[in-house]
């Protein structure tokens, strides 16, 4: 889009499209999914296994609180990489905390 300022010269408006994700961003997105998948056995062990003894509610509640804060931060920054990953972490952490409390 071309606009014409008061002095009559043509000026270009910068594109609103974000730049493509870097290699590091792609790696971080993949790593986030992989680490969530690595947490699924803990959720399974807490809910389906013989019990939740040995699971630290304090640790997992801290992870849950951290994920909630990162979620809010991601929303404020409008960064999908942060807040979408946090949704998964909130669900997983909450499942472990709930399982440890209920079955502990």
Number of C-alpha atoms within 10 A of each C-alpha: 7 9 11 10 9 7 6 8 8 11 11 9 9 8 8 6 6 6 7 8 9 9 9 9 12 13 11 14 15 11 12 18 13 11 11 15 13 11 14 14 13 18 21 13 15 25 19 13 12 10 15 22 12 9 18 15 19 10 12 19 16 14 18 22 15 15 22 17 14 18 22 14 14 18 14 10 11 11 12 12 14 20 22 14 18 22 15 16 23 19 12 21 26 18 20 27 25 18 21 21 15 12 15 17
